[in-house]
Amino acid sequence: MKSGKKLVWDKGVSAVVAVDLLADCKLPVADGRGDVSIGGWPRIDERLKSTGGVISTVVMVDFPDSPASMTPTDAFARISPSADVFNEMSYGKLSYTFKPQLKWYRMSKKSTDYVAGGWTFIKHREYITEAAKLADVDIDFSKTDSLIILANPDSTGIGNSGPAFAAIRKNGITLDGKYISNGATSAYDLNNWKSIWLNHEVTHTLGLVDLYAFTQSNSANRYDGFRYTGEFSYMGFSSYESNAPSLFAFERWNLGWINDSQIKCLKDAKSTELISPVQTSGGVKAVVIPISRTKAVVIESRRAIGIDKNIAKSGALVYVVDSSIQSGQGPVRVFPSDVSSDPRYLKAPRALGESVTTEGITVKVTKSDDSGDTVEITKS
């Protein structure tokens, strides 16, 4: 550069470049669906915010062929406990607040008419829109983040599938000037699944996938539908009675409920790590070993705490996440996975001295106590 009449060397400007040390473990959205994914870096932009305050407006509807006999208060009690589950899963980072309109609104058609031929996105959106417009005279939707249409729980005609509403490409609903792309509608199966039904469906609107199998592989196995993850995570078997319905550590990290500082991303898979139970706050919550750009082995620690109180066996849980695999086709798979002897994966967590090998990664538990599981990780 020129300095006066002389040419001198330009020493440049020093700069600090931020490097994401977890980049190889942050699996991208790669399954081609567009609405939900086990990969979440970056998150799908129309999904519900996963931290901070979320306002969930509840509209209650019944039908000409199935008028409600229970009070709106009793009906709302069927879903209200789900807010506490979100608080537990997120370590208090998600404040999911219900705003129920305690009034029954009568839909224009019979319950069976809405689900005839099965739900499609268009039919589902029309159903939600009709319910919301019935209630619009009483409700200001301008602050609504999540819209729940609670059908008369006694109505069998509305079917046994209360799906999530997770719009993309701005195909949601605008009410009182507020664009709403996330919500859920209940059906008769609410009576079976109880309030954890809402946690499952709303977690779809947060962006996560189904972990149960959409197809049948072995009709002789009554648990065949849960052949990928057994009774782990309510995105698989959505029941308070399941073995361990807490979300996986990878799912919680995906949603920002586990911080980057609580994840160990191991590129050289030879290490010894202490992993604290996923049900408690603080500490390292998972060790992630990338296998490819879309696949990783994940290790976490499980204990009989909170909604996992029924867990049959505590220990280090090992699973493979693949963000190129779509919802319902096995994007998460727990190991060991001997469905013939352990179809519910009750024995999958590794106890002291036990090990498991998958994707060339061997995980052995060398210490286990209240602080969590210490694992020795080697790559063959």
C-alpha positions as CSV (number, residue, x, y, z in Angstrom):
1,M,0.0,0.0,0.0
2,K,1.1,3.6,-0.5
3,S,2.3,5.6,2.5
4,G,3.3,9.0,1.4
5,K,5.7,8.5,-1.4
6,K,6.7,5.0,-0.3
7,L,5.2,1.5,-0.8
8,V,4.9,-0.4,2.4
9,W,3.5,-3.9,3.3
10,D,-0.1,-3.9,4.4
11,K,-0.2,-6.0,7.5
12,G,-4.0,-6.5,7.2
13,V,-6.5,-6.6,10.0
14,S,-6.6,-9.4,12.5
15,A,-9.9,-11.2,12.8
16,V,-11.4,-13.8,15.1
17,V,-13.4,-16.4,13.1
18,A,-16.1,-18.3,15.2
19,V,-15.9,-22.0,14.6
20,D,-18.8,-24.3,15.6
21,L,-17.2,-27.2,17.2
22,L,-20.5,-29.2,17.0
23,A,-21.1,-28.6,13.3
24,D,-20.4,-32.2,12.3
25,C,-23.0,-33.4,14.9
26,K,-25.7,-30.9,14.0
27,L,-27.5,-33.0,11.4
28,P,-29.3,-31.0,8.6
29,V,-32.9,-31.3,7.5
30,A,-32.3,-33.9,4.7
31,D,-35.4,-36.1,4.4
32,G,-37.2,-34.1,1.7
33,R,-40.5,-33.7,3.6
34,G,-40.3,-30.0,4.5
35,D,-42.6,-30.0,7.6
36,V,-40.8,-32.2,10.2
37,S,-37.4,-33.7,10.5
38,I,-35.1,-35.3,13.1
39,G,-32.4,-32.9,11.7
40,G,-32.8,-29.4,12.8
41,W,-29.9,-27.2,12.0
42,P,-31.3,-24.9,10.9
43,R,-34.9,-25.5,12.2
44,I,-37.8,-25.5,9.7
45,D,-38.8,-21.8,9.8
46,E,-42.6,-22.2,10.1
47,R,-42.5,-24.5,13.1
48,L,-43.5,-23.4,16.5
49,K,-40.9,-21.6,18.6
50,S,-39.5,-24.1,21.1
51,T,-38.3,-21.8,23.9
52,G,-39.8,-18.9,25.8
53,G,-43.6,-18.3,26.1
54,V,-46.0,-20.0,23.8
55,I,-49.7,-19.2,23.9
56,S,-52.0,-22.1,22.9
57,T,-55.6,-21.1,22.2
58,V,-58.1,-23.9,22.7
59,V,-61.4,-23.9,20.8
60,M,-63.9,-26.6,21.9
61,V,-66.3,-28.0,19.3
62,D,-69.1,-30.6,19.2
63,F,-71.3,-31.8,16.3
64,P,-75.0,-32.1,15.4
65,D,-74.7,-35.9,15.6
66,S,-72.6,-35.8,18.8
67,P,-73.5,-32.9,21.1
68,A,-71.2,-32.5,24.2
69,S,-72.6,-33.7,27.5
70,M,-69.5,-33.0,29.6
71,T,-68.7,-29.5,30.7
72,P,-66.0,-27.5,28.9
73,T,-64.0,-27.5,32.1
74,D,-64.0,-31.3,32.3
75,A,-63.1,-31.6,28.6
76,F,-60.2,-29.1,29.0
77,A,-58.9,-31.2,32.0
78,R,-58.2,-34.0,29.5
79,I,-55.3,-32.0,27.9
80,S,-54.2,-29.5,30.5
81,P,-51.5,-31.8,32.2
82,S,-49.5,-31.7,28.9
83,A,-48.2,-28.2,29.8
84,D,-46.3,-29.7,32.8
85,V,-44.8,-32.3,30.5
86,F,-43.4,-29.6,28.2
87,N,-42.0,-27.9,31.3
88,E,-40.3,-31.2,32.4
89,M,-39.0,-32.0,28.9
90,S,-37.6,-28.5,28.3
91,Y,-36.1,-28.0,31.8
92,G,-38.4,-25.0,32.1
93,K,-37.2,-23.4,28.8
94,L,-40.7,-23.8,27.1
95,S,-43.6,-22.2,28.9
96,Y,-46.6,-23.6,27.0
97,T,-49.6,-21.7,28.3
98,F,-53.2,-22.7,27.5
99,K,-55.8,-20.1,26.8
100,P,-59.0,-22.1,26.7
101,Q,-62.4,-20.7,25.6
102,L,-64.6,-22.7,27.9
103,K,-67.6,-22.9,25.6
104,W,-68.8,-25.5,23.1
105,Y,-69.1,-24.4,19.5
106,R,-71.4,-26.4,17.2
107,M,-69.8,-27.4,13.9
108,S,-72.0,-27.3,10.8
109,K,-71.6,-30.9,9.7
110,K,-71.8,-34.4,11.3
111,S,-68.6,-35.5,12.9
112,T,-68.2,-38.4,10.4
113,D,-68.4,-35.9,7.4
114,Y,-65.1,-34.2,8.4
115,V,-63.0,-37.4,8.4
116,A,-64.8,-39.3,5.6
117,G,-62.0,-40.7,3.4
118,G,-59.3,-39.7,5.9
119,W,-57.7,-36.4,6.7
120,T,-55.9,-34.5,4.0
121,F,-54.1,-31.2,4.6
122,I,-56.8,-29.2,2.9
123,K,-59.7,-30.9,4.7
124,H,-57.9,-30.5,8.0
125,R,-57.2,-26.8,7.5
126,E,-60.9,-26.3,6.5
127,Y,-62.0,-28.0,9.7
128,I,-59.7,-25.9,11.8
129,T,-60.7,-22.7,10.0
130,E,-64.5,-23.4,10.5
131,A,-63.9,-24.0,14.3
132,A,-61.8,-20.9,14.6
133,K,-64.3,-18.7,12.8
134,L,-67.1,-19.9,15.1
135,A,-65.1,-18.8,18.1
136,D,-63.7,-15.6,16.5
137,V,-66.5,-13.5,18.0
138,D,-65.3,-14.4,21.5
139,I,-61.5,-14.8,20.9
140,D,-58.7,-12.4,19.9
141,F,-56.3,-14.7,18.0
142,S,-53.7,-12.0,17.4
143,K,-51.5,-13.4,20.2
144,T,-52.0,-17.1,19.4
145,D,-49.0,-19.2,18.7
146,S,-50.6,-22.7,18.7
147,L,-54.2,-23.5,17.9
148,I,-55.9,-26.5,19.5
149,I,-59.3,-27.7,18.3
150,L,-60.6,-29.9,21.1
151,A,-63.5,-32.0,19.8
152,N,-66.1,-33.5,22.1
153,P,-64.1,-36.4,23.7
154,D,-67.2,-38.6,23.5
155,S,-67.5,-38.3,19.8
156,T,-66.6,-41.5,18.1
157,G,-67.5,-40.2,14.6
158,I,-64.4,-37.9,14.6
159,G,-62.2,-41.0,14.3
160,N,-59.2,-42.3,16.2
161,S,-56.6,-39.9,14.8
162,G,-56.1,-36.5,16.2
163,P,-53.4,-35.1,14.0
164,A,-51.0,-32.2,14.2
165,F,-51.4,-29.2,11.9
166,A,-47.9,-28.2,10.7
167,A,-48.3,-25.9,7.6
168,I,-45.4,-25.0,5.3
169,R,-45.0,-22.5,2.4
170,K,-47.4,-20.0,4.1
171,N,-50.3,-22.4,3.8
172,G,-51.5,-21.8,7.3
173,I,-54.4,-19.8,8.6
174,T,-54.5,-16.1,9.3
175,L,-56.8,-15.0,12.2
176,D,-57.1,-11.4,13.5
177,G,-54.0,-10.5,11.4
178,K,-51.9,-13.4,13.0
179,Y,-50.5,-16.1,10.7
180,I,-50.9,-19.5,12.5
181,S,-49.1,-22.5,11.0
182,N,-49.1,-24.8,14.1
183,G,-51.7,-26.6,16.1
184,A,-53.5,-29.9,16.5
185,T,-57.1,-31.3,16.5
186,S,-58.2,-34.0,18.9
187,A,-60.2,-37.2,18.2
188,Y,-61.7,-40.1,20.1
189,D,-58.2,-41.6,20.8
190,L,-57.7,-38.8,23.3
191,N,-59.5,-41.1,25.7
192,N,-56.8,-43.7,25.3
193,W,-53.6,-41.6,25.1
194,K,-54.7,-39.0,27.7
195,S,-53.0,-35.6,27.7
196,I,-49.7,-36.9,26.3
197,W,-51.5,-37.1,23.0
198,L,-51.1,-33.3,22.9
199,N,-47.4,-33.4,23.7
200,H,-46.9,-35.8,20.8
201,E,-48.9,-33.8,18.3
202,V,-47.6,-30.4,19.4
203,T,-44.0,-31.7,19.3
204,H,-44.6,-32.4,15.6
205,T,-45.4,-28.7,15.3
206,L,-42.1,-28.0,17.0
207,G,-40.6,-29.9,14.1
208,L,-39.9,-33.5,15.3
209,V,-40.8,-36.7,13.6
210,D,-42.8,-39.9,14.4
211,L,-40.5,-42.6,15.8
212,Y,-43.0,-45.5,15.5
213,A,-43.2,-47.4,12.3
214,F,-45.7,-46.5,9.6
215,T,-45.5,-50.0,8.0
216,Q,-45.8,-53.5,9.3
217,S,-42.7,-55.7,9.3
218,N,-43.7,-58.7,11.4
219,S,-47.4,-59.3,12.1
220,A,-46.5,-61.9,14.8
221,N,-44.8,-59.2,16.9
222,R,-47.5,-57.2,18.8
223,Y,-44.9,-54.5,19.3
224,D,-43.8,-54.4,15.6
225,G,-45.0,-50.8,15.3
226,F,-42.4,-49.8,17.8
227,R,-39.5,-51.8,16.3
228,Y,-37.3,-48.8,15.9
229,T,-37.2,-47.2,19.4
230,G,-39.4,-49.5,21.6
231,E,-41.0,-47.6,24.4
232,F,-38.6,-44.7,24.4
233,S,-39.8,-41.2,23.6
234,Y,-43.4,-40.2,23.4
235,M,-42.8,-39.5,19.7
236,G,-42.8,-43.3,19.5
237,F,-45.1,-44.9,22.0
238,S,-47.1,-42.0,23.3
239,S,-48.3,-43.2,26.6
240,Y,-47.8,-42.4,30.3
241,E,-47.7,-46.2,30.8
242,S,-44.7,-46.7,28.5
243,N,-41.3,-47.7,29.6
244,A,-39.6,-44.3,29.2
245,P,-41.7,-41.6,27.4
246,S,-39.1,-38.8,27.9
247,L,-37.8,-37.3,24.7
248,F,-34.4,-38.4,23.6
249,A,-31.5,-36.1,24.4
250,F,-31.0,-35.6,20.6
251,E,-34.6,-34.5,20.3
252,R,-34.2,-32.0,23.2
253,W,-31.0,-30.7,21.7
254,N,-32.7,-30.2,18.4
255,L,-35.3,-28.1,20.1
256,G,-32.8,-26.0,22.0
257,W,-33.7,-27.5,25.4
258,I,-30.3,-28.9,25.8
259,N,-27.5,-26.4,25.2
260,D,-24.6,-26.9,22.9
261,S,-22.3,-26.8,25.9
262,Q,-24.0,-30.0,27.1
263,I,-23.1,-32.0,24.0
264,K,-19.8,-33.7,23.3
265,C,-19.2,-34.1,19.6
266,L,-16.5,-36.7,19.1
267,K,-14.8,-36.9,15.7
268,D,-12.1,-39.2,17.0
269,A,-14.2,-41.9,18.6
270,K,-11.9,-43.0,21.4
271,S,-12.8,-41.3,24.7
272,T,-14.2,-41.8,28.2
273,E,-17.1,-39.5,29.1
274,L,-19.5,-39.0,32.0
275,I,-23.0,-38.4,30.8
276,S,-25.6,-37.1,33.3
277,P,-29.2,-38.4,33.2
278,V,-31.3,-36.8,30.5
279,Q,-34.1,-36.3,33.1
280,T,-32.0,-33.9,35.2
281,S,-30.7,-30.4,34.3
282,G,-27.0,-29.7,34.1
283,G,-24.0,-31.7,32.9
284,V,-23.2,-33.3,29.6
285,K,-26.4,-34.7,28.3
286,A,-25.2,-36.7,25.2
287,V,-22.1,-37.8,23.3
288,V,-22.6,-37.6,19.6
289,I,-20.3,-39.4,17.1
290,P,-20.9,-38.4,13.5
291,I,-20.9,-41.2,11.0
292,S,-21.8,-39.2,7.9
293,R,-23.3,-35.8,7.2
294,T,-26.7,-37.0,8.0
295,K,-26.0,-39.9,10.5
296,A,-24.7,-40.1,14.0
297,V,-24.4,-42.4,17.0
298,V,-25.8,-40.9,20.2
299,I,-25.2,-42.0,23.8
300,E,-27.3,-40.7,26.7
301,S,-28.1,-41.7,30.2
302,R,-31.6,-42.7,31.5
303,R,-32.9,-43.0,35.1
304,A,-36.3,-43.6,36.7
305,I,-37.1,-39.9,37.2
306,G,-40.3,-37.9,36.3
307,I,-42.4,-39.4,33.5
308,D,-39.7,-42.1,33.1
309,K,-40.6,-43.4,36.5
310,N,-41.6,-46.8,35.0
311,I,-38.3,-47.4,33.3
312,A,-37.4,-51.1,33.6
313,K,-33.7,-50.6,33.4
314,S,-31.5,-47.6,33.9
315,G,-28.2,-47.0,32.1
316,A,-26.5,-45.7,29.0
317,L,-28.8,-45.7,26.0
318,V,-27.3,-45.9,22.5
319,Y,-29.1,-45.1,19.3
320,V,-28.5,-44.0,15.7
321,V,-30.0,-40.8,14.3
322,D,-30.3,-40.4,10.5
323,S,-31.8,-37.2,9.2
324,S,-32.1,-38.5,5.6
325,I,-34.8,-40.9,6.8
326,Q,-38.4,-39.7,6.9
327,S,-40.9,-39.7,9.8
328,G,-42.2,-43.2,10.5
329,Q,-39.5,-45.0,8.6
330,G,-36.8,-45.2,11.4
331,P,-35.0,-41.9,11.6
332,V,-34.0,-43.0,15.2
333,R,-33.0,-46.6,16.0
334,V,-32.2,-47.9,19.5
335,F,-29.5,-50.5,20.0
336,P,-29.2,-53.3,20.9
337,S,-32.3,-54.1,18.9
338,D,-33.1,-57.8,19.3
339,V,-36.9,-57.6,18.9
340,S,-37.2,-61.4,19.2
341,S,-36.1,-61.3,22.9
342,D,-36.7,-57.7,23.8
343,P,-39.4,-56.3,21.6
344,R,-40.1,-53.3,23.8
345,Y,-36.3,-52.5,24.2
346,L,-36.7,-52.6,28.0
347,K,-33.2,-54.1,28.3
348,A,-31.6,-51.7,25.8
349,P,-29.9,-49.3,28.4
350,R,-26.4,-50.6,29.2
351,A,-25.7,-51.2,32.8
352,L,-22.2,-51.3,34.5
353,G,-19.9,-53.6,32.6
354,E,-22.3,-53.9,29.6
355,S,-21.5,-52.8,26.1
356,V,-23.0,-52.4,22.7
357,T,-21.5,-52.0,19.2
358,T,-23.2,-50.3,16.2
359,E,-21.9,-48.5,13.2
360,G,-18.4,-49.6,14.2
361,I,-18.7,-47.8,17.5
362,T,-18.4,-49.7,20.8
363,V,-19.8,-48.2,23.9
364,K,-19.0,-49.8,27.3
365,V,-20.2,-48.5,30.7
366,T,-17.3,-48.4,33.2
367,K,-19.1,-46.6,36.0
368,S,-22.7,-45.9,36.9
369,D,-24.2,-44.0,39.8
370,D,-26.6,-41.1,40.6
371,S,-24.4,-38.7,38.7
372,G,-24.9,-40.7,35.5
373,D,-23.1,-43.2,33.3
374,T,-19.4,-43.1,32.5
375,V,-18.8,-44.7,29.1
376,E,-15.7,-45.8,27.2
377,I,-16.1,-45.2,23.5
378,T,-13.9,-46.9,20.9
379,K,-14.1,-47.2,17.1
380,S,-13.2,-50.4,15.3
